[in-house]
């Protein structure tokens, strides 16, 4: 399913794009899809950061690293 979006551009813009053989619909579609993906990923990152702040690490990191190195 798809939805229709109509935009207005300054006079002459459409003619310039057409003379450059640019498919306006395809370009706008790609841009809007990329923007939506960026917004979605930003929201996911924000959620992950919120959850990460709630996690408390226990112990000393240097001790954990030394134990890991010694076990190899």
N, C-alpha and C positions, 0 to 999 in steps of 0.2 A: 504494500500500500504506500502511496506517496501523497504529498501535499504540495500545493502550488503557492509560490511566493512571487510577488510582483514587486519590482523596484523601479524607481525613477532615477535617471542619471542626467547630468548636465547636457545641454544641447551639444551635438556633435560627437559625444563620447561613443555612442553606438556605431556611428559611421566610421570613426577611426578604428575601432576594434574589428568591424567587419572588413574594412579595407586591408587590415593586417591578417585576415583569414583566421581570426580567433573565434572559436565556438564559445560564445558568451555563456550559454546555458551550462555547458560542460565545465567551464572554468569556475563559474559561481558554485556549481554543485560540488566540485572538488574542494573549493575553499571552505564552504559551509560544513562539509563532512569532516574536514581536518580540524576546523574550529570546534565542532561538537565533540570530537575525540579528545582534543586538548582539554576542554572543560570537564569532560567525564574523568580523564586521568588526574586532573588537578583535584577534583573532588575525592577521588580514591586516595590520593596521596595525603590529603588533609585528614581523612579518616584514619589512615595508617599512623600518621604522626600523633593523632590524639590517643590512639590505642597504645602506641609505644611509650608515651609519657606515663601511662599507668603501670607499666611493667617495671618492677624494681629488681635489679640484679643483686644477687647475694654473693658475698665473698670478695676476695681480692683478685682483680684481674691478672696481676703479675704472677700470683701464685698459680692460678689456673693455667696460664701460658707456660710456666716452667714445668708443671706437671705434664702437660701435653707434650712438650719437647722431650722430656725425659722418657716418656712412654714409647717414643718412636725408636 
